[in-house]
């Protein structure tokens, strides 16, 4: 039987591109706190 000794999580666009979702969630949080949303360019800086 194989026992896993480690797990690798990759969220930096090598396996999974999640930056778009992070941008959406960040703007949702800003909205929840009554702040204006930001542009993609500002987020990506």
C-alpha positions as CSV (number, residue, x, y, z in Angstrom):
1,X,0.0,0.0,0.0
2,X,1.2,3.5,-0.9
3,X,1.2,6.1,1.9
4,X,1.5,9.8,0.8
5,X,4.3,11.6,2.6
6,X,3.6,15.0,1.2
7,X,1.0,17.1,-0.6
8,X,1.8,19.9,-3.1
9,X,-0.6,22.8,-3.6
10,X,0.1,24.9,-6.6
11,X,-1.8,28.2,-7.0
12,X,0.7,30.2,-9.1
13,X,-0.5,29.4,-12.6
14,X,1.7,26.3,-13.1
15,X,-1.3,23.9,-12.7
16,X,-4.2,26.2,-11.8
17,X,-4.7,29.8,-12.9
18,X,-6.6,31.4,-10.0
19,X,-5.5,35.0,-10.3
20,X,-8.8,36.0,-12.0
21,X,-10.8,34.5,-9.1
22,X,-8.6,36.2,-6.5
23,X,-9.3,39.5,-8.3
24,X,-13.1,38.9,-8.1
25,X,-13.0,37.9,-4.5
26,X,-10.9,41.0,-3.6
27,X,-13.4,43.3,-5.2
28,X,-16.2,41.5,-3.4
29,X,-14.5,42.1,-0.1
30,X,-14.0,45.8,-1.0
31,X,-17.7,46.1,-1.8
32,X,-18.7,44.4,1.5
33,X,-16.7,47.0,3.4
34,X,-18.2,49.9,1.4
35,X,-15.0,50.6,-0.6
36,X,-14.8,51.2,-4.3
37,X,-13.7,48.4,-6.5
38,X,-10.3,48.5,-8.2
39,X,-9.2,47.9,-11.8
40,X,-7.4,44.8,-13.0
41,X,-4.3,46.9,-13.7
42,X,-4.2,48.2,-10.1
43,X,-4.7,44.7,-8.7
44,X,-2.0,43.2,-10.8
45,X,0.7,45.9,-9.8
